[in-house]
């Protein structure tokens, strides 16, 4: 029932059901073979206009409904905690304490448990109790300030920056690091993963460049945020878009050769700030002369650092994604396959988000007998 294949096969995880990066973190662990049990509240529904089957963050695991205000249900959770290796919660600071499952109490019952806490602002600090979302947590890191065109407000990025990148992925790195320590020593610990901390860490390269005088931090002001002509997206003749990112001189030379611009004096000095407006104007005009498909014929697969900008609905059909089997179809729903790839312990195909509910006795029987 709970057993899945993958490098984390047999790792027992309790997930306190919620929204945001914590479910994504639990999904990723389940994708890699962990036995994840979601603890859901009675009558609690996902607050988006989709049914549970299409909430893919909840894939590859089953749920147990517990009302933790009831002593009997709280004791059931304690029974799972005593047998688990990892607990993940993504509530506002203090919520688990109010429910009676503070880290101190949990680690007293299971000293080797890794207690993963996922928040936007962290467990401490002046904003710890404030509400927020991905955009807000990323906004204080400098990451949002540098997005978009110079003459417009920064755009709201998708929840990839803080929720998934600075949040869930950082949480899982911390959890797996702490699990390694716990298995070696028998000593569990709390992992305090804050999305703002994670995004700050993701900005490490930019901080180094800024300290060296090579990063302004302004919108469209730097070489990998639209400030140069050869690292940005352009519209094509059919209203679609392409991307180029030929940062290194040898790739820029190949790009110029394939586009017929090698002898154009406007492209003689790749890195000159004063040359960028003329280059950008020339490339804007050039890319409008052919369709996206025609530019793919010219540039795709070369060292020009090129790719078409593919809509979400077409991602699974792009030739590279098809060749790598980057998507799978389960119960009629197309979804990303587990990542990364493992040569010796390949994960199972995921389920949909509607994996169903499980009885407490079934979990306890499995967690008592599984190796």
TORKOL-4160 file (C-alpha; in steps of 0.2 Angstrom, whole numbers, padded with zeros to 4 digits, m for minus):
371
<pt num="1" X="0000" Y="0000" Z="0000"/>
<pt num="2" X="0013" Y="0013" Z="0005"/>
<pt num="3" X="0028" Y="0004" Z="m0002"/>
<pt num="4" X="0036" Y="0013" Z="m0017"/>
<pt num="5" X="0052" Y="0011" Z="m0026"/>
<pt num="6" X="0066" Y="0024" Z="m0027"/>
<pt num="7" X="0082" Y="0029" Z="m0017"/>
<pt num="8" X="0071" Y="0033" Z="m0002"/>
<pt num="9" X="0062" Y="0017" Z="m0002"/>
<pt num="10" X="0057" Y="0013" Z="0016"/>
<pt num="11" X="0059" Y="0031" Z="0023"/>
<pt num="12" X="0044" Y="0034" Z="0034"/>
<pt num="13" X="0037" Y="0052" Z="0032"/>
<pt num="14" X="0022" Y="0061" Z="0041"/>
<pt num="15" X="0016" Y="0076" Z="0031"/>
<pt num="16" X="0004" Y="0088" Z="0040"/>
<pt num="17" X="m0007" Y="0093" Z="0025"/>
<pt num="18" X="m0007" Y="0111" Z="0019"/>
<pt num="19" X="m0004" Y="0121" Z="0004"/>
<pt num="20" X="0012" Y="0129" Z="m0004"/>
<pt num="21" X="0030" Y="0121" Z="m0003"/>
<pt num="22" X="0027" Y="0109" Z="0011"/>
<pt num="23" X="0016" Y="0097" Z="0000"/>
<pt num="24" X="0028" Y="0099" Z="m0015"/>
<pt num="25" X="0042" Y="0094" Z="m0003"/>
<pt num="26" X="0032" Y="0079" Z="0002"/>
<pt num="27" X="0028" Y="0075" Z="m0016"/>
<pt num="28" X="0046" Y="0075" Z="m0020"/>
<pt num="29" X="0051" Y="0063" Z="m0006"/>
<pt num="30" X="0037" Y="0052" Z="m0011"/>
<pt num="31" X="0043" Y="0053" Z="m0030"/>
<pt num="32" X="0059" Y="0046" Z="m0024"/>
<pt num="33" X="0052" Y="0031" Z="m0014"/>
<pt num="34" X="0048" Y="0038" Z="0003"/>
<pt num="35" X="0032" Y="0031" Z="0012"/>
<pt num="36" X="0023" Y="0047" Z="0015"/>
<pt num="37" X="0007" Y="0048" Z="0025"/>
<pt num="38" X="m0003" Y="0064" Z="0024"/>
<pt num="39" X="m0012" Y="0069" Z="0040"/>
<pt num="40" X="m0028" Y="0079" Z="0034"/>
<pt num="41" X="m0041" Y="0088" Z="0044"/>
<pt num="42" X="m0060" Y="0082" Z="0043"/>
<pt num="43" X="m0068" Y="0092" Z="0028"/>
<pt num="44" X="m0053" Y="0101" Z="0024"/>
<pt num="45" X="m0053" Y="0104" Z="0005"/>
<pt num="46" X="m0039" Y="0111" Z="m0007"/>
<pt num="47" X="m0043" Y="0130" Z="m0009"/>
<pt num="48" X="m0041" Y="0130" Z="m0028"/>
<pt num="49" X="m0055" Y="0127" Z="m0041"/>
<pt num="50" X="m0049" Y="0109" Z="m0045"/>
<pt num="51" X="m0053" Y="0092" Z="m0038"/>
<pt num="52" X="m0041" Y="0082" Z="m0028"/>
<pt num="53" X="m0037" Y="0071" Z="m0043"/>
<pt num="54" X="m0029" Y="0086" Z="m0052"/>
<pt num="55" X="m0020" Y="0093" Z="m0036"/>
<pt num="56" X="m0003" Y="0084" Z="m0042"/>
<pt num="57" X="0006" Y="0091" Z="m0027"/>
<pt num="58" X="m0003" Y="0077" Z="m0017"/>
<pt num="59" X="0002" Y="0063" Z="m0029"/>
<pt num="60" X="0010" Y="0046" Z="m0024"/>
<pt num="61" X="0004" Y="0046" Z="m0006"/>
<pt num="62" X="m0012" Y="0042" Z="0004"/>
<pt num="63" X="m0020" Y="0052" Z="0017"/>
<pt num="64" X="m0026" Y="0048" Z="0035"/>
<pt num="65" X="m0040" Y="0059" Z="0042"/>
<pt num="66" X="m0037" Y="0065" Z="0060"/>
<pt num="67" X="m0045" Y="0078" Z="0071"/>
<pt num="68" X="m0031" Y="0082" Z="0082"/>
<pt num="69" X="m0043" Y="0091" Z="0094"/>
<pt num="70" X="m0049" Y="0074" Z="0099"/>
<pt num="71" X="m0038" Y="0064" Z="0111"/>
<pt num="72" X="m0040" Y="0048" Z="0102"/>
<pt num="73" X="m0035" Y="0055" Z="0085"/>
<pt num="74" X="m0020" Y="0064" Z="0093"/>
<pt num="75" X="m0015" Y="0048" Z="0101"/>
<pt num="76" X="m0015" Y="0040" Z="0083"/>
<pt num="77" X="m0003" Y="0053" Z="0077"/>
<pt num="78" X="0008" Y="0050" Z="0092"/>
<pt num="79" X="0008" Y="0032" Z="0086"/>
<pt num="80" X="0014" Y="0037" Z="0069"/>
<pt num="81" X="0027" Y="0049" Z="0076"/>
<pt num="82" X="0035" Y="0035" Z="0086"/>
<pt num="83" X="0038" Y="0025" Z="0070"/>
<pt num="84" X="0042" Y="0039" Z="0058"/>
<pt num="85" X="0059" Y="0046" Z="0053"/>
<pt num="86" X="0053" Y="0063" Z="0046"/>
<pt num="87" X="0039" Y="0075" Z="0050"/>
<pt num="88" X="0035" Y="0089" Z="0038"/>
<pt num="89" X="0024" Y="0104" Z="0043"/>
<pt num="90" X="0021" Y="0120" Z="0034"/>
<pt num="91" X="0010" Y="0130" Z="0046"/>
<pt num="92" X="0012" Y="0147" Z="0053"/>
<pt num="93" X="0024" Y="0147" Z="0068"/>
<pt num="94" X="0016" Y="0141" Z="0084"/>
<pt num="95" X="0002" Y="0131" Z="0076"/>
<pt num="96" X="0010" Y="0114" Z="0079"/>
<pt num="97" X="0013" Y="0119" Z="0097"/>
<pt num="98" X="m0005" Y="0124" Z="0099"/>
<pt num="99" X="m0010" Y="0107" Z="0092"/>
<pt num="100" X="0001" Y="0099" Z="0106"/>
<pt num="101" X="0015" Y="0093" Z="0094"/>
<pt num="102" X="0029" Y="0105" Z="0097"/>
<pt num="103" X="0046" Y="0100" Z="0092"/>
<pt num="104" X="0052" Y="0097" Z="0110"/>
<pt num="105" X="0038" Y="0085" Z="0113"/>
<pt num="106" X="0040" Y="0076" Z="0097"/>
<pt num="107" X="0058" Y="0074" Z="0099"/>
<pt num="108" X="0056" Y="0068" Z="0117"/>
<pt num="109" X="0045" Y="0054" Z="0110"/>
<pt num="110" X="0056" Y="0050" Z="0095"/>
<pt num="111" X="0074" Y="0057" Z="0098"/>
<pt num="112" X="0079" Y="0052" Z="0080"/>
<pt num="113" X="0065" Y="0061" Z="0071"/>
<pt num="114" X="0069" Y="0075" Z="0058"/>
<pt num="115" X="0056" Y="0088" Z="0061"/>
<pt num="116" X="0055" Y="0099" Z="0045"/>
<pt num="117" X="0047" Y="0116" Z="0047"/>
<pt num="118" X="0042" Y="0126" Z="0031"/>
<pt num="119" X="0037" Y="0144" Z="0032"/>
<pt num="120" X="0039" Y="0160" Z="0022"/>
<pt num="121" X="0047" Y="0171" Z="0035"/>
<pt num="122" X="0055" Y="0158" Z="0046"/>
<pt num="123" X="0051" Y="0153" Z="0064"/>
<pt num="124" X="0059" Y="0169" Z="0071"/>
<pt num="125" X="0061" Y="0187" Z="0066"/>
<pt num="126" X="0049" Y="0202" Z="0066"/>
<pt num="127" X="0039" Y="0195" Z="0051"/>
<pt num="128" X="0037" Y="0177" Z="0057"/>
<pt num="129" X="0019" Y="0179" Z="0062"/>
<pt num="130" X="0014" Y="0189" Z="0046"/>
<pt num="131" X="0004" Y="0182" Z="0032"/>
<pt num="132" X="0012" Y="0181" Z="0015"/>
<pt num="133" X="0015" Y="0172" Z="m0001"/>
<pt num="134" X="0029" Y="0167" Z="m0013"/>
<pt num="135" X="0030" Y="0185" Z="m0020"/>
<pt num="136" X="0032" Y="0193" Z="m0003"/>
<pt num="137" X="0045" Y="0181" Z="0003"/>
<pt num="138" X="0055" Y="0184" Z="m0013"/>
<pt num="139" X="0052" Y="0202" Z="m0013"/>
<pt num="140" X="0064" Y="0206" Z="0002"/>
<pt num="141" X="0079" Y="0196" Z="m0006"/>
<pt num="142" X="0082" Y="0207" Z="m0021"/>
<pt num="143" X="0077" Y="0193" Z="m0033"/>
<pt num="144" X="0060" Y="0202" Z="m0038"/>
<pt num="145" X="0068" Y="0219" Z="m0039"/>
<pt num="146" X="0079" Y="0214" Z="m0054"/>
<pt num="147" X="0065" Y="0206" Z="m0064"/>
<pt num="148" X="0056" Y="0213" Z="m0079"/>
<pt num="149" X="0059" Y="0229" Z="m0090"/>
<pt num="150" X="0067" Y="0244" Z="m0083"/>
<pt num="151" X="0053" Y="0256" Z="m0086"/>
<pt num="152" X="0039" Y="0245" Z="m0077"/>
<pt num="153" X="0036" Y="0238" Z="m0060"/>
<pt num="154" X="0044" Y="0221" Z="m0057"/>
<pt num="155" X="0032" Y="0207" Z="m0063"/>
<pt num="156" X="0025" Y="0194" Z="m0051"/>
<pt num="157" X="0035" Y="0178" Z="m0054"/>
<pt num="158" X="0027" Y="0161" Z="m0053"/>
<pt num="159" X="0029" Y="0152" Z="m0037"/>
<pt num="160" X="0045" Y="0143" Z="m0043"/>
<pt num="161" X="0056" Y="0156" Z="m0035"/>
<pt num="162" X="0051" Y="0155" Z="m0016"/>
<pt num="163" X="0038" Y="0141" Z="m0015"/>
<pt num="164" X="0047" Y="0128" Z="m0024"/>
<pt num="165" X="0065" Y="0134" Z="m0026"/>
<pt num="166" X="0069" Y="0143" Z="m0010"/>
<pt num="167" X="0056" Y="0133" Z="m0001"/>
<pt num="168" X="0053" Y="0115" Z="m0004"/>
<pt num="169" X="0069" Y="0111" Z="m0012"/>
<pt num="170" X="0079" Y="0119" Z="0002"/>
<pt num="171" X="0068" Y="0110" Z="0015"/>
<pt num="172" X="0072" Y="0093" Z="0007"/>
<pt num="173" X="0090" Y="0096" Z="0006"/>
<pt num="174" X="0090" Y="0100" Z="0025"/>
<pt num="175" X="0079" Y="0086" Z="0029"/>
<pt num="176" X="0090" Y="0073" Z="0020"/>
<pt num="177" X="0105" Y="0081" Z="0027"/>
<pt num="178" X="0098" Y="0079" Z="0045"/>
<pt num="179" X="0092" Y="0061" Z="0041"/>
<pt num="180" X="0109" Y="0056" Z="0037"/>
<pt num="181" X="0115" Y="0063" Z="0053"/>
<pt num="182" X="0100" Y="0055" Z="0063"/>
<pt num="183" X="0104" Y="0038" Z="0055"/>
<pt num="184" X="0122" Y="0039" Z="0060"/>
<pt num="185" X="0120" Y="0046" Z="0077"/>
<pt num="186" X="0102" Y="0043" Z="0083"/>
<pt num="187" X="0100" Y="0061" Z="0085"/>
<pt num="188" X="0086" Y="0070" Z="0077"/>
<pt num="189" X="0083" Y="0089" Z="0075"/>
<pt num="190" X="0073" Y="0103" Z="0069"/>
<pt num="191" X="0075" Y="0110" Z="0051"/>
<pt num="192" X="0069" Y="0128" Z="0050"/>
<pt num="193" X="0067" Y="0131" Z="0032"/>
<pt num="194" X="0061" Y="0149" Z="0027"/>
<pt num="195" X="0058" Y="0154" Z="0009"/>
<pt num="196" X="0066" Y="0171" Z="0011"/>
<pt num="197" X="0082" Y="0162" Z="0018"/>
<pt num="198" X="0081" Y="0150" Z="0003"/>
<pt num="199" X="0079" Y="0164" Z="m0010"/>
<pt num="200" X="0093" Y="0174" Z="m0002"/>
<pt num="201" X="0104" Y="0158" Z="m0004"/>
<pt num="202" X="0099" Y="0156" Z="m0022"/>
<pt num="203" X="0105" Y="0174" Z="m0025"/>
<pt num="204" X="0123" Y="0170" Z="m0019"/>
<pt num="205" X="0130" Y="0172" Z="m0037"/>
<pt num="206" X="0122" Y="0189" Z="m0038"/>
<pt num="207" X="0129" Y="0195" Z="m0022"/>
<pt num="208" X="0146" Y="0190" Z="m0027"/>
<pt num="209" X="0145" Y="0199" Z="m0044"/>
<pt num="210" X="0138" Y="0214" Z="m0035"/>
<pt num="211" X="0153" Y="0214" Z="m0023"/>
<pt num="212" X="0164" Y="0214" Z="m0037"/>
<pt num="213" X="0156" Y="0228" Z="m0046"/>
<pt num="214" X="0148" Y="0217" Z="m0060"/>
<pt num="215" X="0130" Y="0217" Z="m0055"/>
<pt num="216" X="0119" Y="0233" Z="m0053"/>
<pt num="217" X="0103" Y="0224" Z="m0047"/>
<pt num="218" X="0092" Y="0235" Z="m0058"/>
<pt num="219" X="0078" Y="0228" Z="m0069"/>
<pt num="220" X="0085" Y="0224" Z="m0086"/>
<pt num="221" X="0102" Y="0231" Z="m0080"/>
<pt num="222" X="0113" Y="0215" Z="m0080"/>
<pt num="223" X="0119" Y="0202" Z="m0092"/>
<pt num="224" X="0107" Y="0188" Z="m0086"/>
<pt num="225" X="0091" Y="0198" Z="m0083"/>
<pt num="226" X="0088" Y="0206" Z="m0099"/>
<pt num="227" X="0101" Y="0220" Z="m0099"/>
<pt num="228" X="0110" Y="0213" Z="m0114"/>
<pt num="229" X="0104" Y="0210" Z="m0132"/>
<pt num="230" X="0110" Y="0192" Z="m0132"/>
<pt num="231" X="0102" Y="0185" Z="m0116"/>
<pt num="232" X="0083" Y="0188" Z="m0118"/>
<pt num="233" X="0068" Y="0183" Z="m0127"/>
<pt num="234" X="0061" Y="0189" Z="m0144"/>
<pt num="235" X="0045" Y="0188" Z="m0154"/>
<pt num="236" X="0044" Y="0179" Z="m0170"/>
<pt num="237" X="0034" Y="0182" Z="m0186"/>
<pt num="238" X="0019" Y="0171" Z="m0180"/>
<pt num="239" X="0018" Y="0180" Z="m0163"/>
<pt num="240" X="0027" Y="0166" Z="m0154"/>
<pt num="241" X="0044" Y="0169" Z="m0144"/>
<pt num="242" X="0062" Y="0162" Z="m0144"/>
<pt num="243" X="0076" Y="0163" Z="m0132"/>
<pt num="244" X="0094" Y="0166" Z="m0134"/>
<pt num="245" X="0108" Y="0165" Z="m0121"/>
<pt num="246" X="0125" Y="0165" Z="m0130"/>
<pt num="247" X="0135" Y="0172" Z="m0115"/>
<pt num="248" X="0152" Y="0165" Z="m0120"/>
<pt num="249" X="0161" Y="0173" Z="m0135"/>
<pt num="250" X="0162" Y="0156" Z="m0144"/>
<pt num="251" X="0143" Y="0154" Z="m0143"/>
<pt num="252" X="0140" Y="0172" Z="m0148"/>
<pt num="253" X="0151" Y="0169" Z="m0163"/>
<pt num="254" X="0141" Y="0153" Z="m0168"/>
<pt num="255" X="0125" Y="0163" Z="m0166"/>
<pt num="256" X="0131" Y="0177" Z="m0177"/>
<pt num="257" X="0137" Y="0164" Z="m0190"/>
<pt num="258" X="0120" Y="0155" Z="m0191"/>
<pt num="259" X="0110" Y="0171" Z="m0191"/>
<pt num="260" X="0121" Y="0179" Z="m0205"/>
<pt num="261" X="0127" Y="0193" Z="m0193"/>
<pt num="262" X="0145" Y="0189" Z="m0192"/>
<pt num="263" X="0150" Y="0204" Z="m0202"/>
<pt num="264" X="0137" Y="0217" Z="m0195"/>
<pt num="265" X="0147" Y="0230" Z="m0186"/>
<pt num="266" X="0134" Y="0232" Z="m0173"/>
<pt num="267" X="0139" Y="0215" Z="m0166"/>
<pt num="268" X="0158" Y="0218" Z="m0166"/>
<pt num="269" X="0159" Y="0221" Z="m0147"/>
<pt num="270" X="0148" Y="0208" Z="m0138"/>
<pt num="271" X="0150" Y="0215" Z="m0120"/>
<pt num="272" X="0150" Y="0234" Z="m0123"/>
<pt num="273" X="0136" Y="0242" Z="m0114"/>
<pt num="274" X="0134" Y="0256" Z="m0127"/>
<pt num="275" X="0132" Y="0242" Z="m0141"/>
<pt num="276" X="0117" Y="0233" Z="m0133"/>
<pt num="277" X="0103" Y="0245" Z="m0139"/>
<pt num="278" X="0108" Y="0244" Z="m0157"/>
<pt num="279" X="0110" Y="0225" Z="m0156"/>
<pt num="280" X="0093" Y="0223" Z="m0147"/>
<pt num="281" X="0085" Y="0233" Z="m0161"/>
<pt num="282" X="0093" Y="0223" Z="m0174"/>
<pt num="283" X="0088" Y="0206" Z="m0167"/>
<pt num="284" X="0071" Y="0212" Z="m0164"/>
<pt num="285" X="0069" Y="0216" Z="m0182"/>
<pt num="286" X="0078" Y="0200" Z="m0187"/>
<pt num="287" X="0068" Y="0188" Z="m0177"/>
<pt num="288" X="0051" Y="0195" Z="m0184"/>
<pt num="289" X="0056" Y="0190" Z="m0201"/>
<pt num="290" X="0053" Y="0171" Z="m0198"/>
<pt num="291" X="0042" Y="0160" Z="m0188"/>
<pt num="292" X="0047" Y="0151" Z="m0172"/>
<pt num="293" X="0047" Y="0135" Z="m0181"/>
<pt num="294" X="0058" Y="0142" Z="m0195"/>
<pt num="295" X="0071" Y="0149" Z="m0182"/>
<pt num="296" X="0071" Y="0132" Z="m0174"/>
<pt num="297" X="0077" Y="0125" Z="m0190"/>
<pt num="298" X="0091" Y="0137" Z="m0191"/>
<pt num="299" X="0096" Y="0137" Z="m0172"/>
<pt num="300" X="0089" Y="0123" Z="m0162"/>
<pt num="301" X="0102" Y="0110" Z="m0157"/>
<pt num="302" X="0117" Y="0121" Z="m0161"/>
<pt num="303" X="0130" Y="0130" Z="m0149"/>
<pt num="304" X="0121" Y="0146" Z="m0152"/>
<pt num="305" X="0112" Y="0144" Z="m0135"/>
<pt num="306" X="0094" Y="0144" Z="m0142"/>
<pt num="307" X="0077" Y="0137" Z="m0137"/>
<pt num="308" X="0059" Y="0141" Z="m0142"/>
<pt num="309" X="0048" Y="0148" Z="m0128"/>
<pt num="310" X="0036" Y="0134" Z="m0126"/>
<pt num="311" X="0019" Y="0136" Z="m0119"/>
<pt num="312" X="0014" Y="0125" Z="m0104"/>
<pt num="313" X="0002" Y="0115" Z="m0114"/>
<pt num="314" X="0015" Y="0111" Z="m0127"/>
<pt num="315" X="0030" Y="0106" Z="m0115"/>
<pt num="316" X="0026" Y="0088" Z="m0115"/>
<pt num="317" X="0027" Y="0087" Z="m0134"/>
<pt num="318" X="0043" Y="0096" Z="m0137"/>
<pt num="319" X="0055" Y="0084" Z="m0145"/>
<pt num="320" X="0068" Y="0084" Z="m0131"/>
<pt num="321" X="0055" Y="0082" Z="m0117"/>
<pt num="322" X="0048" Y="0067" Z="m0127"/>
<pt num="323" X="0065" Y="0059" Z="m0130"/>
<pt num="324" X="0069" Y="0060" Z="m0111"/>
<pt num="325" X="0052" Y="0054" Z="m0106"/>
<pt num="326" X="0050" Y="0069" Z="m0095"/>
<pt num="327" X="0031" Y="0068" Z="m0094"/>
<pt num="328" X="0020" Y="0053" Z="m0089"/>
<pt num="329" X="0002" Y="0051" Z="m0091"/>
<pt num="330" X="m0008" Y="0043" Z="m0076"/>
<pt num="331" X="m0027" Y="0041" Z="m0076"/>
<pt num="332" X="m0028" Y="0052" Z="m0091"/>
<pt num="333" X="m0018" Y="0066" Z="m0083"/>
<pt num="334" X="m0001" Y="0072" Z="m0091"/>
<pt num="335" X="0011" Y="0076" Z="m0077"/>
<pt num="336" X="0030" Y="0079" Z="m0075"/>
<pt num="337" X="0039" Y="0063" Z="m0071"/>
<pt num="338" X="0050" Y="0061" Z="m0055"/>
<pt num="339" X="0067" Y="0070" Z="m0056"/>
<pt num="340" X="0081" Y="0068" Z="m0055"/>
<pt num="341" X="0085" Y="0052" Z="m0063"/>
<pt num="342" X="0093" Y="0037" Z="m0053"/>
<pt num="343" X="0103" Y="0024" Z="m0062"/>
<pt num="344" X="0101" Y="0010" Z="m0048"/>
<pt num="345" X="0085" Y="0015" Z="m0040"/>
<pt num="346" X="0073" Y="0022" Z="m0052"/>
<pt num="347" X="0057" Y="0028" Z="m0044"/>
<pt num="348" X="0040" Y="0021" Z="m0048"/>
<pt num="349" X="0028" Y="0030" Z="m0059"/>
<pt num="350" X="0018" Y="0043" Z="m0048"/>
<pt num="351" X="0000" Y="0042" Z="m0045"/>
<pt num="352" X="m0012" Y="0056" Z="m0047"/>
<pt num="353" X="m0017" Y="0068" Z="m0033"/>
<pt num="354" X="m0032" Y="0057" Z="m0028"/>
<pt num="355" X="m0022" Y="0042" Z="m0021"/>
<pt num="356" X="m0036" Y="0040" Z="m0008"/>
<pt num="357" X="m0037" Y="0037" Z="0011"/>
<pt num="358" X="m0029" Y="0024" Z="0022"/>
<pt num="359" X="m0034" Y="0017" Z="0039"/>
<pt num="360" X="m0023" Y="0019" Z="0054"/>
<pt num="361" X="m0022" Y="0000" Z="0057"/>
<pt num="362" X="m0016" Y="m0002" Z="0039"/>
<pt num="363" X="m0002" Y="0010" Z="0042"/>
<pt num="364" X="0003" Y="0003" Z="0059"/>
<pt num="365" X="0004" Y="m0014" Z="0052"/>
<pt num="366" X="0015" Y="m0009" Z="0038"/>
<pt num="367" X="0026" Y="0002" Z="0048"/>
<pt num="368" X="0028" Y="m0012" Z="0061"/>
<pt num="369" X="0033" Y="m0026" Z="0049"/>
<pt num="370" X="0042" Y="m0017" Z="0034"/>
<pt num="371" X="0060" Y="m0019" Z="0034"/>
